Amino acid sequence: MEFLNRLLGRDPDAVKANIEIYTWQTCPYCIRAKLLLWWKGASFTEYKIDGDEAARATMAERSSQRRSVPQIFINDSHVGGCDDLYALDSKGQLDPLLTQVAS
């Protein structure tokens, strides 16, 4: 795997951020968001909230009442959903977030 990471230009050791993502198992946007994080070499905590209204309420409380999935948090800061994550990446702002150490 180390060879593959070097070949693809990924450095999983550089990712220090605490990443949390609320998902539904079959949600295509959730899958896309997780794929981008995986591509970056990031580990994350996934909360699968399929049918769990209490977990969805917790997610909404943390994300300014957003109830759609995915909802992504990096170092306890709400990033948004899949489109927001990809927008950060296209602007070159995601990698710096991923390398920040959680406080």
Buried (B, 14 or more C-beta within 10 A) or exposed (E): EEEEEEEEEBBBEEBEBBBBBBBBEEBEBBBBBBEBBEEBBBEBEBBBBEEBEEBBEBBBEBBEEBEBBBBBBBBEEBBBBBEBBBBBBEEEEBEEBBEBEEE
